[in-house]
Amino acid sequence: MVATYSGSAQVFEGHPFIVEAGVSVGGKDVKQGLNIFRFANRIPLLFEQGADVVTRTALKRINWSSYKINQMQDKIGVFVSIVSTKIPFKGTGKEYIGDDISEIAAAVKSAIQQCCIQLKSKIVKKMQAREQQERKRNLSRYIPDATGAVYDVLREMARSYASKKSRYAEDDAEMLRKVSARLITKETLREKLAQHVEKVDYEMALEYATQSGVSEEPRKVLYIQSREPENKIIDLHSPIFVFRLFQ
């Protein structure tokens, strides 16, 4: 999973700059933990990584767990490029950007957080799908046993009803007659239980998505126009809204 973000132009000490960031989770050739890649004006910085503003921000200022990301176990790639007319390099080799400029540090943190917010939405959807499959698997596992138990009870009740030993309400009696006539069998019950599992599983997944803040389908605002052509419209305008009156 990959998320990217490009911040708006900002200024430090009279020099404009833009922070571009990307965060990835997973991958074949990525080590566990944080893998940080730094760029200045799209040119990679290879040395003195520990003192760089990107490294310190990713390690100390981002709460990865709040975005459903495990900082120690997940394979995380952090890519940050700082583009500016003047890069505030530190050190004799100019291989890292200092952590002492608050505007750049704040912009780097914000860019990484925006990527993490996008990833969290994807991770929640993936967790939702995994839990949905697990629930369905667990419920479906007990369908044969539940079907056999319920059918045995119904068959015994049908025998008792046929021998006039027990009385039941009309709806129950009709169902028992169908059991006696083999219109309701184990296969029928198994099919109905499977359909019920599908329905319950979908409803639980929808409720989970709603509670997690993940919208299942995009919503669209619809405006319905009045069918009366003779209606007159008066618009009252305000700096923040428009109030429309129909006469």
Buried (B, 14 or more C-beta within 10 A) or exposed (E): EBBBBEBEEBEBEEEEBBBBBBBBBEEEEBEEEBBBBBBBEEEEBEEBBEBBBBBBBBBEBBEBEEBBBEBEEBBBBBBBBBBBEEBBBBEEEBBBBBBEBEBBBBBBBBBBBBBBBBBBBBBBBEBBEEEBEEBBEEBBEEBEEBBEEBBEEBBEBBBBBEEEEBEBEEEBBEBBBBBBEEEBBBEBBBEBBBEEBEEEBEEBBEEBBEEBEBEEEEEEEEEEEEEEEEEEEEEEEEEEEEEEEEE
